[in-house]
Amino acid sequence: MLSLINKYILMKNQLLLITLILFSFSLSAQKIEKVRKVDSQENTKSISEEELARKKKHAIKLIKLGYNNKSIMLQTQLDKKQVKAIRKEN
């Protein structure tokens, strides 16, 4: 009888532990999703024509040196579409 009670308590503790772990995973997933939404909203800022021209000039220089799109995007902070458009122009 005592063995059954101990097994029941152990199973109850394991179930509680599994529930807490799953709950923490779901909370962390929600936090990650919120960060992704904030990042996507922050990336839509406008820049001046002068700054765009400067970035475009730098991107052209990197294209001539043989850099790939991802490297150019990271160095100039231009969008993928902008880099592709610059590549088509040159």
Secondary structure, DSSP 8 states (H G I E B T S, - for coil): -HHHHHHHHHHHHHHHHHHHHHHHHHHHHHHHHHHHHHHHHHT-----HHHHHHHHHHHHHHHHHT--HHHHHHHH---HHHHHHHHHH-
